[in-house]
């Protein structure tokens, strides 16, 4: 399975990255990035079954 990030979502992610770097610093941002990509990896492997991931649901992403 491939994760596809649409152009509008990519802009949102880059904006979020800028915010996180500004507010948290690079070390905290790297940890958060690793956690996000680990969740995506779990989705692709089927370990997560499609129910909303709590961290994403907290910001309104339910798919």
C-alpha positions as CSV (number, residue, x, y, z in Angstrom):
1,X,0.0,0.0,0.0
2,X,1.2,3.5,-0.8
3,X,0.5,6.6,1.1
4,X,-0.5,9.5,-1.2
5,X,-0.3,13.0,0.1
6,X,-2.4,15.4,-2.0
7,X,-1.0,18.9,-2.8
8,X,-3.3,20.8,-0.4
9,X,-2.4,18.3,2.4
10,X,1.3,18.7,1.6
11,X,1.0,22.5,2.0
12,X,-0.8,21.9,5.4
13,X,2.0,19.5,6.5
14,X,4.7,21.9,5.5
15,X,2.9,24.7,7.4
16,X,2.6,22.4,10.5
17,X,6.3,21.6,10.2
18,X,7.2,25.3,10.2
19,X,5.0,25.8,13.3
20,X,6.5,22.9,15.1
21,X,10.0,23.9,14.4
22,X,9.3,27.4,15.6
23,X,7.5,26.4,18.8
24,X,9.2,23.2,19.8
25,X,12.7,23.2,18.2
26,X,14.3,20.6,16.0
27,X,14.8,17.8,18.5
28,X,11.1,17.6,19.5
29,X,10.0,18.0,15.9
30,X,12.2,15.0,14.8
31,X,10.6,12.9,17.6
32,X,7.1,13.9,16.5
33,X,7.9,13.2,12.8
34,X,9.2,9.7,13.7
35,X,5.9,9.0,15.6
36,X,3.8,10.2,12.7
37,X,5.6,8.1,10.2
38,X,5.5,5.1,12.5
39,X,1.7,5.4,12.7
40,X,1.6,5.6,8.8
41,X,3.8,2.5,8.6
42,X,1.4,0.6,10.9
43,X,-1.5,1.6,8.8
44,X,0.3,0.3,5.6
45,X,1.1,-3.0,7.2
46,X,-2.4,-3.6,8.3
47,X,-1.6,-3.6,12.0
48,X,-4.0,-0.6,12.5
49,X,-7.4,-1.7,11.2
50,X,-8.9,1.6,9.9
51,X,-10.4,2.9,13.1
52,X,-9.3,6.5,13.8
53,X,-5.9,7.0,15.2
54,X,-6.4,8.9,18.5
55,X,-3.7,11.5,17.6
56,X,-5.2,12.2,14.2
57,X,-8.8,12.2,15.5
58,X,-7.8,14.8,18.1
59,X,-7.1,17.2,15.3
60,X,-10.3,16.3,13.3
61,X,-8.8,13.7,10.9
62,X,-11.1,10.7,11.0
63,X,-10.2,8.8,7.8
